[in-house]
Amino acid sequence: PVPLMDEAHVADAINVAPGSLIVIDNVQALSPGAQIALFRIFNSARLVGLSLLLCGREPPLRLDLREDLRTRIGQTLIYEVKALSDDEKSAALRRHALMRGMTMDDGLVTYLLRHGRRDLPSLMGVLDALDRATLEQKRPATLPLLREVLQLPLE
């Protein structure tokens, strides 16, 4: 991935192979020149077979962008991505454990949600490390083992 915060990087994005996906995060942080380049990419994306995925902190119409770019983005499909609730994280952890053949009791999941990092990739990483530890040490997934795993650096 290449940071696309300036005009030259955004302008170069049009030179990617047809069928490519261009992803720009923090679209609200694009420089004025990069916004012009992105508008041009929007105009030619269909012609050259490019797909765009843009991410921003607000819905497009509330972003501080050039008016033409803001309205162009506003005409596309827009999805709001919300953080998972603790119940949803718990369900995701249980599904992940089940797919790995692990059984996780409520106490382990609750402890992990209270004492682990809050983002789902980190929680899944701890779960994977716990699974490896149970296999390596031939021990069941227990609270003491989870505490040990939480002390290890994540891979």
PyMOL commands that place a pseudoatom at each C-alpha (Angstrom):
pseudoatom trace, name=CA, resn=PRO, resi=1, chain=A, elem=C, hetatm=0, pos=[0.000, 0.000, 0.000]
pseudoatom trace, name=CA, resn=VAL, resi=2, chain=A, elem=C, hetatm=0, pos=[1.140, 3.502, -0.825]
pseudoatom trace, name=CA, resn=PRO, resi=3, chain=A, elem=C, hetatm=0, pos=[-0.061, 6.541, 1.100]
pseudoatom trace, name=CA, resn=LEU, resi=4, chain=A, elem=C, hetatm=0, pos=[-2.194, 8.627, -1.242]
pseudoatom trace, name=CA, resn=MET, resi=5, chain=A, elem=C, hetatm=0, pos=[-2.282, 11.928, 0.565]
pseudoatom trace, name=CA, resn=ASP, resi=6, chain=A, elem=C, hetatm=0, pos=[-0.755, 14.122, -2.126]
pseudoatom trace, name=CA, resn=GLU, resi=7, chain=A, elem=C, hetatm=0, pos=[-1.665, 14.972, -5.684]
pseudoatom trace, name=CA, resn=ALA, resi=8, chain=A, elem=C, hetatm=0, pos=[1.113, 12.939, -7.324]
pseudoatom trace, name=CA, resn=HIS, resi=9, chain=A, elem=C, hetatm=0, pos=[0.171, 9.718, -5.533]
pseudoatom trace, name=CA, resn=VAL, resi=10, chain=A, elem=C, hetatm=0, pos=[-3.534, 10.100, -6.255]
pseudoatom trace, name=CA, resn=ALA, resi=11, chain=A, elem=C, hetatm=0, pos=[-2.839, 11.019, -9.889]
pseudoatom trace, name=CA, resn=ASP, resi=12, chain=A, elem=C, hetatm=0, pos=[-0.623, 7.919, -10.251]
pseudoatom trace, name=CA, resn=ALA, resi=13, chain=A, elem=C, hetatm=0, pos=[-3.501, 5.741, -9.068]
pseudoatom trace, name=CA, resn=ILE, resi=14, chain=A, elem=C, hetatm=0, pos=[-5.161, 6.092, -12.465]
pseudoatom trace, name=CA, resn=ASN, resi=15, chain=A, elem=C, hetatm=0, pos=[-2.236, 4.204, -14.012]
pseudoatom trace, name=CA, resn=VAL, resi=16, chain=A, elem=C, hetatm=0, pos=[-3.041, 0.934, -12.247]
pseudoatom trace, name=CA, resn=ALA, resi=17, chain=A, elem=C, hetatm=0, pos=[-4.231, -2.076, -14.218]
pseudoatom trace, name=CA, resn=PRO, resi=18, chain=A, elem=C, hetatm=0, pos=[-7.859, -2.220, -15.377]
pseudoatom trace, name=CA, resn=GLY, resi=19, chain=A, elem=C, hetatm=0, pos=[-10.010, -4.081, -12.884]
pseudoatom trace, name=CA, resn=SER, resi=20, chain=A, elem=C, hetatm=0, pos=[-7.942, -2.834, -9.953]
pseudoatom trace, name=CA, resn=LEU, resi=21, chain=A, elem=C, hetatm=0, pos=[-9.373, -1.529, -6.723]
pseudoatom trace, name=CA, resn=ILE, resi=22, chain=A, elem=C, hetatm=0, pos=[-8.137, 1.831, -5.474]
pseudoatom trace, name=CA, resn=VAL, resi=23, chain=A, elem=C, hetatm=0, pos=[-8.613, 2.288, -1.724]
pseudoatom trace, name=CA, resn=ILE, resi=24, chain=A, elem=C, hetatm=0, pos=[-8.208, 5.680, -0.079]
pseudoatom trace, name=CA, resn=ASP, resi=25, chain=A, elem=C, hetatm=0, pos=[-8.614, 5.940, 3.688]
pseudoatom trace, name=CA, resn=ASN, resi=26, chain=A, elem=C, hetatm=0, pos=[-9.143, 9.243, 5.499]
pseudoatom trace, name=CA, resn=VAL, resi=27, chain=A, elem=C, hetatm=0, pos=[-10.422, 10.896, 2.341]
pseudoatom trace, name=CA, resn=GLN, resi=28, chain=A, elem=C, hetatm=0, pos=[-11.089, 14.019, 4.406]
pseudoatom trace, name=CA, resn=ALA, resi=29, chain=A, elem=C, hetatm=0, pos=[-7.302, 14.446, 4.811]
pseudoatom trace, name=CA, resn=LEU, resi=30, chain=A, elem=C, hetatm=0, pos=[-6.529, 14.699, 1.076]
pseudoatom trace, name=CA, resn=SER, resi=31, chain=A, elem=C, hetatm=0, pos=[-4.719, 17.852, 0.004]
pseudoatom trace, name=CA, resn=PRO, resi=32, chain=A, elem=C, hetatm=0, pos=[-6.553, 20.186, -2.399]
pseudoatom trace, name=CA, resn=GLY, resi=33, chain=A, elem=C, hetatm=0, pos=[-4.439, 18.913, -5.298]
pseudoatom trace, name=CA, resn=ALA, resi=34, chain=A, elem=C, hetatm=0, pos=[-5.133, 15.298, -4.351]
pseudoatom trace, name=CA, resn=GLN, resi=35, chain=A, elem=C, hetatm=0, pos=[-8.852, 16.086, -4.249]
pseudoatom trace, name=CA, resn=ILE, resi=36, chain=A, elem=C, hetatm=0, pos=[-8.686, 17.369, -7.834]
pseudoatom trace, name=CA, resn=ALA, resi=37, chain=A, elem=C, hetatm=0, pos=[-6.801, 14.234, -8.887]
pseudoatom trace, name=CA, resn=LEU, resi=38, chain=A, elem=C, hetatm=0, pos=[-9.358, 12.017, -7.130]
pseudoatom trace, name=CA, resn=PHE, resi=39, chain=A, elem=C, hetatm=0, pos=[-12.198, 13.817, -8.914]
pseudoatom trace, name=CA, resn=ARG, resi=40, chain=A, elem=C, hetatm=0, pos=[-10.481, 13.067, -12.232]
pseudoatom trace, name=CA, resn=ILE, resi=41, chain=A, elem=C, hetatm=0, pos=[-10.107, 9.419, -11.226]
pseudoatom trace, name=CA, resn=PHE, resi=42, chain=A, elem=C, hetatm=0, pos=[-13.817, 9.319, -10.412]
pseudoatom trace, name=CA, resn=ASN, resi=43, chain=A, elem=C, hetatm=0, pos=[-14.611, 10.640, -13.869]
pseudoatom trace, name=CA, resn=SER, resi=44, chain=A, elem=C, hetatm=0, pos=[-12.468, 8.069, -15.665]
pseudoatom trace, name=CA, resn=ALA, resi=45, chain=A, elem=C, hetatm=0, pos=[-12.809, 5.057, -13.330]
pseudoatom trace, name=CA, resn=ARG, resi=46, chain=A, elem=C, hetatm=0, pos=[-15.650, 3.437, -15.261]
pseudoatom trace, name=CA, resn=LEU, resi=47, chain=A, elem=C, hetatm=0, pos=[-13.973, 3.997, -18.601]
pseudoatom trace, name=CA, resn=VAL, resi=48, chain=A, elem=C, hetatm=0, pos=[-10.762, 2.272, -17.515]
pseudoatom trace, name=CA, resn=GLY, resi=49, chain=A, elem=C, hetatm=0, pos=[-12.423, -0.386, -15.340]
pseudoatom trace, name=CA, resn=LEU, resi=50, chain=A, elem=C, hetatm=0, pos=[-11.347, 0.790, -11.899]
pseudoatom trace, name=CA, resn=SER, resi=51, chain=A, elem=C, hetatm=0, pos=[-13.219, 0.351, -8.639]
pseudoatom trace, name=CA, resn=LEU, resi=52, chain=A, elem=C, hetatm=0, pos=[-12.929, 2.865, -5.830]
pseudoatom trace, name=CA, resn=LEU, resi=53, chain=A, elem=C, hetatm=0, pos=[-13.306, 2.358, -2.098]
pseudoatom trace, name=CA, resn=LEU, resi=54, chain=A, elem=C, hetatm=0, pos=[-13.132, 5.564, -0.099]
pseudoatom trace, name=CA, resn=CYS, resi=55, chain=A, elem=C, hetatm=0, pos=[-13.247, 5.818, 3.680]
pseudoatom trace, name=CA, resn=GLY, resi=56, chain=A, elem=C, hetatm=0, pos=[-13.861, 8.894, 5.782]
pseudoatom trace, name=CA, resn=ARG, resi=57, chain=A, elem=C, hetatm=0, pos=[-14.846, 9.878, 9.282]
pseudoatom trace, name=CA, resn=GLU, resi=58, chain=A, elem=C, hetatm=0, pos=[-18.187, 11.364, 8.260]
pseudoatom trace, name=CA, resn=PRO, resi=59, chain=A, elem=C, hetatm=0, pos=[-20.784, 10.797, 5.552]
pseudoatom trace, name=CA, resn=PRO, resi=60, chain=A, elem=C, hetatm=0, pos=[-19.583, 12.365, 2.286]
pseudoatom trace, name=CA, resn=LEU, resi=61, chain=A, elem=C, hetatm=0, pos=[-21.889, 15.356, 2.415]
pseudoatom trace, name=CA, resn=ARG, resi=62, chain=A, elem=C, hetatm=0, pos=[-20.429, 16.383, 5.798]
pseudoatom trace, name=CA, resn=LEU, resi=63, chain=A, elem=C, hetatm=0, pos=[-16.781, 16.076, 4.743]
pseudoatom trace, name=CA, resn=ASP, resi=64, chain=A, elem=C, hetatm=0, pos=[-14.686, 19.194, 4.221]
pseudoatom trace, name=CA, resn=LEU, resi=65, chain=A, elem=C, hetatm=0, pos=[-13.872, 18.518, 0.558]
pseudoatom trace, name=CA, resn=ARG, resi=66, chain=A, elem=C, hetatm=0, pos=[-14.207, 20.344, -2.730]
pseudoatom trace, name=CA, resn=GLU, resi=67, chain=A, elem=C, hetatm=0, pos=[-17.906, 20.636, -3.546]
pseudoatom trace, name=CA, resn=ASP, resi=68, chain=A, elem=C, hetatm=0, pos=[-17.636, 18.701, -6.828]
pseudoatom trace, name=CA, resn=LEU, resi=69, chain=A, elem=C, hetatm=0, pos=[-15.785, 15.810, -5.164]
pseudoatom trace, name=CA, resn=ARG, resi=70, chain=A, elem=C, hetatm=0, pos=[-18.070, 15.783, -2.127]
pseudoatom trace, name=CA, resn=THR, resi=71, chain=A, elem=C, hetatm=0, pos=[-21.215, 15.534, -4.230]
pseudoatom trace, name=CA, resn=ARG, resi=72, chain=A, elem=C, hetatm=0, pos=[-19.649, 12.952, -6.543]
pseudoatom trace, name=CA, resn=ILE, resi=73, chain=A, elem=C, hetatm=0, pos=[-18.772, 10.759, -3.563]
pseudoatom trace, name=CA, resn=GLY, resi=74, chain=A, elem=C, hetatm=0, pos=[-22.251, 11.391, -2.170]
pseudoatom trace, name=CA, resn=GLN, resi=75, chain=A, elem=C, hetatm=0, pos=[-23.808, 9.819, -5.278]
pseudoatom trace, name=CA, resn=THR, resi=76, chain=A, elem=C, hetatm=0, pos=[-22.162, 6.446, -4.628]
pseudoatom trace, name=CA, resn=LEU, resi=77, chain=A, elem=C, hetatm=0, pos=[-23.098, 3.593, -2.322]
pseudoatom trace, name=CA, resn=ILE, resi=78, chain=A, elem=C, hetatm=0, pos=[-22.429, 4.674, 1.247]
pseudoatom trace, name=CA, resn=TYR, resi=79, chain=A, elem=C, hetatm=0, pos=[-22.079, 2.361, 4.223]
pseudoatom trace, name=CA, resn=GLU, resi=80, chain=A, elem=C, hetatm=0, pos=[-21.682, 3.310, 7.849]
pseudoatom trace, name=CA, resn=VAL, resi=81, chain=A, elem=C, hetatm=0, pos=[-19.336, 0.914, 9.602]
pseudoatom trace, name=CA, resn=LYS, resi=82, chain=A, elem=C, hetatm=0, pos=[-19.959, 0.795, 13.321]
pseudoatom trace, name=CA, resn=ALA, resi=83, chain=A, elem=C, hetatm=0, pos=[-17.843, -0.763, 16.025]
pseudoatom trace, name=CA, resn=LEU, resi=84, chain=A, elem=C, hetatm=0, pos=[-19.113, -4.060, 17.386]
pseudoatom trace, name=CA, resn=SER, resi=85, chain=A, elem=C, hetatm=0, pos=[-20.806, -4.108, 20.779]
pseudoatom trace, name=CA, resn=ASP, resi=86, chain=A, elem=C, hetatm=0, pos=[-19.393, -6.365, 23.492]
pseudoatom trace, name=CA, resn=ASP, resi=87, chain=A, elem=C, hetatm=0, pos=[-22.177, -8.883, 22.806]
pseudoatom trace, name=CA, resn=GLU, resi=88, chain=A, elem=C, hetatm=0, pos=[-21.261, -8.922, 19.108]
pseudoatom trace, name=CA, resn=LYS, resi=89, chain=A, elem=C, hetatm=0, pos=[-17.555, -9.287, 19.931]
pseudoatom trace, name=CA, resn=SER, resi=90, chain=A, elem=C, hetatm=0, pos=[-18.428, -12.137, 22.290]
pseudoatom trace, name=CA, resn=ALA, resi=91, chain=A, elem=C, hetatm=0, pos=[-20.418, -13.893, 19.553]
pseudoatom trace, name=CA, resn=ALA, resi=92, chain=A, elem=C, hetatm=0, pos=[-17.586, -13.380, 17.051]
pseudoatom trace, name=CA, resn=LEU, resi=93, chain=A, elem=C, hetatm=0, pos=[-15.043, -14.809, 19.507]
pseudoatom trace, name=CA, resn=ARG, resi=94, chain=A, elem=C, hetatm=0, pos=[-17.243, -17.836, 20.171]
pseudoatom trace, name=CA, resn=ARG, resi=95, chain=A, elem=C, hetatm=0, pos=[-17.680, -18.479, 16.428]
pseudoatom trace, name=CA, resn=HIS, resi=96, chain=A, elem=C, hetatm=0, pos=[-13.942, -18.138, 15.871]
pseudoatom trace, name=CA, resn=ALA, resi=97, chain=A, elem=C, hetatm=0, pos=[-13.232, -20.533, 18.738]
pseudoatom trace, name=CA, resn=LEU, resi=98, chain=A, elem=C, hetatm=0, pos=[-15.793, -23.005, 17.422]
pseudoatom trace, name=CA, resn=MET, resi=99, chain=A, elem=C, hetatm=0, pos=[-14.220, -22.896, 13.958]
pseudoatom trace, name=CA, resn=ARG, resi=100, chain=A, elem=C, hetatm=0, pos=[-10.875, -23.746, 15.583]
pseudoatom trace, name=CA, resn=GLY, resi=101, chain=A, elem=C, hetatm=0, pos=[-12.435, -26.610, 17.528]
pseudoatom trace, name=CA, resn=MET, resi=102, chain=A, elem=C, hetatm=0, pos=[-12.134, -24.812, 20.867]
pseudoatom trace, name=CA, resn=THR, resi=103, chain=A, elem=C, hetatm=0, pos=[-14.694, -24.533, 23.604]
pseudoatom trace, name=CA, resn=MET, resi=104, chain=A, elem=C, hetatm=0, pos=[-14.808, -21.207, 25.421]
pseudoatom trace, name=CA, resn=ASP, resi=105, chain=A, elem=C, hetatm=0, pos=[-16.862, -20.794, 28.547]
pseudoatom trace, name=CA, resn=ASP, resi=106, chain=A, elem=C, hetatm=0, pos=[-18.520, -17.492, 29.404]
pseudoatom trace, name=CA, resn=GLY, resi=107, chain=A, elem=C, hetatm=0, pos=[-15.884, -16.648, 31.998]
pseudoatom trace, name=CA, resn=LEU, resi=108, chain=A, elem=C, hetatm=0, pos=[-13.041, -16.779, 29.472]
pseudoatom trace, name=CA, resn=VAL, resi=109, chain=A, elem=C, hetatm=0, pos=[-14.842, -14.607, 26.954]
pseudoatom trace, name=CA, resn=THR, resi=110, chain=A, elem=C, hetatm=0, pos=[-15.853, -12.095, 29.629]
pseudoatom trace, name=CA, resn=TYR, resi=111, chain=A, elem=C, hetatm=0, pos=[-12.308, -11.950, 31.014]
pseudoatom trace, name=CA, resn=LEU, resi=112, chain=A, elem=C, hetatm=0, pos=[-10.822, -11.475, 27.565]
pseudoatom trace, name=CA, resn=LEU, resi=113, chain=A, elem=C, hetatm=0, pos=[-13.236, -8.641, 26.786]
pseudoatom trace, name=CA, resn=ARG, resi=114, chain=A, elem=C, hetatm=0, pos=[-12.426, -6.933, 30.093]
pseudoatom trace, name=CA, resn=HIS, resi=115, chain=A, elem=C, hetatm=0, pos=[-8.655, -7.410, 30.132]
pseudoatom trace, name=CA, resn=GLY, resi=116, chain=A, elem=C, hetatm=0, pos=[-7.645, -7.718, 26.482]
pseudoatom trace, name=CA, resn=ARG, resi=117, chain=A, elem=C, hetatm=0, pos=[-7.307, -5.023, 23.881]
pseudoatom trace, name=CA, resn=ARG, resi=118, chain=A, elem=C, hetatm=0, pos=[-10.683, -3.877, 22.576]
pseudoatom trace, name=CA, resn=ASP, resi=119, chain=A, elem=C, hetatm=0, pos=[-10.202, -4.253, 18.820]
pseudoatom trace, name=CA, resn=LEU, resi=120, chain=A, elem=C, hetatm=0, pos=[-11.425, -7.453, 17.193]
pseudoatom trace, name=CA, resn=PRO, resi=121, chain=A, elem=C, hetatm=0, pos=[-8.160, -8.356, 15.395]
pseudoatom trace, name=CA, resn=SER, resi=122, chain=A, elem=C, hetatm=0, pos=[-6.290, -8.248, 18.727]
pseudoatom trace, name=CA, resn=LEU, resi=123, chain=A, elem=C, hetatm=0, pos=[-8.993, -10.272, 20.476]
pseudoatom trace, name=CA, resn=MET, resi=124, chain=A, elem=C, hetatm=0, pos=[-8.866, -12.881, 17.701]
pseudoatom trace, name=CA, resn=GLY, resi=125, chain=A, elem=C, hetatm=0, pos=[-5.066, -12.905, 17.957]
pseudoatom trace, name=CA, resn=VAL, resi=126, chain=A, elem=C, hetatm=0, pos=[-5.283, -13.680, 21.676]
pseudoatom trace, name=CA, resn=LEU, resi=127, chain=A, elem=C, hetatm=0, pos=[-7.795, -16.423, 20.955]
pseudoatom trace, name=CA, resn=ASP, resi=128, chain=A, elem=C, hetatm=0, pos=[-5.464, -17.932, 18.340]
pseudoatom trace, name=CA, resn=ALA, resi=129, chain=A, elem=C, hetatm=0, pos=[-2.551, -17.739, 20.787]
pseudoatom trace, name=CA, resn=LEU, resi=130, chain=A, elem=C, hetatm=0, pos=[-4.706, -19.388, 23.466]
pseudoatom trace, name=CA, resn=ASP, resi=131, chain=A, elem=C, hetatm=0, pos=[-5.560, -22.183, 21.047]
pseudoatom trace, name=CA, resn=ARG, resi=132, chain=A, elem=C, hetatm=0, pos=[-1.865, -22.721, 20.238]
pseudoatom trace, name=CA, resn=ALA, resi=133, chain=A, elem=C, hetatm=0, pos=[-1.024, -22.738, 23.954]
pseudoatom trace, name=CA, resn=THR, resi=134, chain=A, elem=C, hetatm=0, pos=[-3.686, -25.368, 24.694]
pseudoatom trace, name=CA, resn=LEU, resi=135, chain=A, elem=C, hetatm=0, pos=[-2.283, -27.597, 21.960]
pseudoatom trace, name=CA, resn=GLU, resi=136, chain=A, elem=C, hetatm=0, pos=[1.384, -27.068, 22.858]
pseudoatom trace, name=CA, resn=GLN, resi=137, chain=A, elem=C, hetatm=0, pos=[0.864, -27.517, 26.593]
pseudoatom trace, name=CA, resn=LYS, resi=138, chain=A, elem=C, hetatm=0, pos=[-1.881, -30.134, 26.255]
pseudoatom trace, name=CA, resn=ARG, resi=139, chain=A, elem=C, hetatm=0, pos=[-4.016, -28.086, 28.651]
pseudoatom trace, name=CA, resn=PRO, resi=140, chain=A, elem=C, hetatm=0, pos=[-7.621, -26.980, 28.346]
pseudoatom trace, name=CA, resn=ALA, resi=141, chain=A, elem=C, hetatm=0, pos=[-8.440, -23.320, 27.838]
pseudoatom trace, name=CA, resn=THR, resi=142, chain=A, elem=C, hetatm=0, pos=[-8.605, -22.018, 31.398]
pseudoatom trace, name=CA, resn=LEU, resi=143, chain=A, elem=C, hetatm=0, pos=[-8.483, -18.618, 33.025]
pseudoatom trace, name=CA, resn=PRO, resi=144, chain=A, elem=C, hetatm=0, pos=[-4.898, -19.099, 34.302]
pseudoatom trace, name=CA, resn=LEU, resi=145, chain=A, elem=C, hetatm=0, pos=[-3.760, -20.082, 30.793]
pseudoatom trace, name=CA, resn=LEU, resi=146, chain=A, elem=C, hetatm=0, pos=[-5.577, -17.102, 29.280]
pseudoatom trace, name=CA, resn=ARG, resi=147, chain=A, elem=C, hetatm=0, pos=[-3.818, -14.817, 31.778]
pseudoatom trace, name=CA, resn=GLU, resi=148, chain=A, elem=C, hetatm=0, pos=[-0.467, -16.274, 30.673]
pseudoatom trace, name=CA, resn=VAL, resi=149, chain=A, elem=C, hetatm=0, pos=[-1.332, -15.750, 27.017]
pseudoatom trace, name=CA, resn=LEU, resi=150, chain=A, elem=C, hetatm=0, pos=[-2.359, -12.148, 27.653]
pseudoatom trace, name=CA, resn=GLN, resi=151, chain=A, elem=C, hetatm=0, pos=[1.152, -11.481, 29.001]
pseudoatom trace, name=CA, resn=LEU, resi=152, chain=A, elem=C, hetatm=0, pos=[2.743, -12.634, 25.713]
pseudoatom trace, name=CA, resn=PRO, resi=153, chain=A, elem=C, hetatm=0, pos=[3.425, -10.184, 22.873]
pseudoatom trace, name=CA, resn=LEU, resi=154, chain=A, elem=C, hetatm=0, pos=[0.947, -10.546, 19.997]
pseudoatom trace, name=CA, resn=GLU, resi=155, chain=A, elem=C, hetatm=0, pos=[2.357, -11.904, 16.762]
for i in range(1, 155): cmd.bond("trace and resi %d" % i, "trace and resi %d" % (i + 1))
show_as sticks, trace
zoom trace
